[in-house]
Amino acid sequence: MPATATRTRRSKKSVRRKISIDQLRSICLKPTENRRQLPIGRNGKLVTPRNNFLSDEDVARLKELHAAGDPFPNPQNKAFYYYLIESLKELGLNEAHTQAKVQAKFRDLTNTSATKVNGETFWRRWKNRTPRSKKNSLPWEGRFMQNVRVLQRLTGANPYGMKIMDVGTKVLGTAGAVIDILPGGSGGHLTMIRLNTNSATPLKITNETADSESAE
């Protein structure tokens, strides 16, 4: 690789390192049209960062829901992440559940008439979604776990798990909230998923590969 290309890539990485979570939060909580673009796209392309943080208004609204009895007010819009959190809530907060059980609950919640758009339930729309890249396409079970792992991300330019973390620290008043992925079963052959409402660090299965983007 030419030396100039190497220097360019290093400089882009250094820019990413200079942006702290607090700085990113300050940028992302502004209206979309007022957000400063950052070199966080492919090959350092300038893009408007996605907001993965709760505003003061969001926190106030979720605190009201919590005071009314919701043990973990859901901070997500009604798409994959929302229904994943609802699945983990219904199965039991702070309890580890098998991947198969979480997927079954997710299917139950998303395969109802209330989720239909143009005659198709959310489950059908999500499961049959055309992959962005045929080369890197995964079966739905693989996409499911890819999305779970993406919600463990709390650093970098796209900390998708920060809304969940903010519910812990700002709404529940705990150390934080994260999604844990754990080995389970005899010999650790099962994958377990847990919504942990009092932790600042998600537990991960160390042999899993990192996901560069959300597959939502």
C-alpha positions, 0 to 999 in steps of 0.5 A, spaced: 500 500 500 502 506 498 505 510 504 500 516 502 494 511 503 497 509 509 498 516 512 491 518 510 487 512 513 491 513 520 489 520 520 482 518 519 482 513 525 486 518 529 480 523 528 475 518 530 479 517 537 479 524 538 471 524 539 469 522 546 462 519 548 460 526 551 462 530 545 458 525 540 452 526 545 453 533 544 453 533 537 447 527 536 442 531 541 442 537 536 436 537 531 439 533 525 439 539 520 444 542 525 449 536 527 456 537 525 458 531 520 463 527 522 468 522 518 465 516 520 463 513 514 466 508 509 473 510 507 472 516 512 466 519 508 463 525 512 456 523 514 451 526 519 452 521 525 446 517 528 443 519 535 444 513 539 442 517 546 436 520 550 435 527 550 432 530 557 425 530 554 426 522 553 429 521 560 423 525 563 418 521 559 421 514 560 421 516 568 414 517 568 413 510 565 417 507 570 414 511 575 407 508 573 410 501 573 414 499 567 420 496 570 424 498 564 421 503 559 423 502 552 427 507 549 427 504 542 423 506 536 418 500 534 423 496 530 427 490 531 431 493 537 424 495 540 421 488 540 428 485 542 428 489 548 420 487 549 422 480 548 427 480 554 422 484 558 417 479 558 422 473 559 425 476 565 429 482 566 436 480 569 435 473 567 439 469 561 435 466 556 437 461 550 437 464 544 432 460 541 427 462 547 428 469 545 427 468 538 421 465 539 418 470 544 421 476 538 417 472 533 410 472 537 411 479 539 412 481 531 407 476 528 401 479 530 396 483 526 398 490 530 404 490 526 402 489 519 404 494 514 401 493 507 398 486 509 405 483 512 407 483 519 413 486 522 416 479 523 415 477 515 418 484 513 424 483 517 425 475 516 424 476 508 428 483 508 433 483 502 440 483 504 444 489 503 450 485 500 449 477 497 456 476 499 455 477 506 448 475 507 446 471 513 440 467 515 435 470 519 438 467 525 445 470 524 442 477 523 438 476 529 444 475 533 448 480 529 443 485 531 444 483 539 451 484 538 450 491 535 446 493 541 452 491 546 456 497 542 458 503 547 464 506 544 466 509 537 462 513 532 456 508 532 454 506 540 448 503 538 447 501 546 447 508 549 440 508 549 439 502 553 445 504 558 442 511 559 435 508 561 439 505 566 443 511 569 438 516 567 432 513 568 433 507 573 439 510 577 443 504 576 450 503 574 447 502 567 443 497 563 446 493 557 445 486 553 449 480 555 451 475 551 453 468 555 455 461 554 450 456 557 448 449 557 452 443 559 459 445 556 457 452 554 454 450 547 448 454 548 448 462 547 444 466 552 442 473 552 440 477 558 438 484 559 442 486 565 439 493 568 445 494 573 451 494 569 456 498 565 459 493 561 456 488 557 458 481 557 460 478 551 462 471 548 469 472 546 470 468 540 464 472 536 467 476 531 465 484 531 460 487 527 461 493 523 454 495 522 447 494 524 443 488 520 437 491 523 
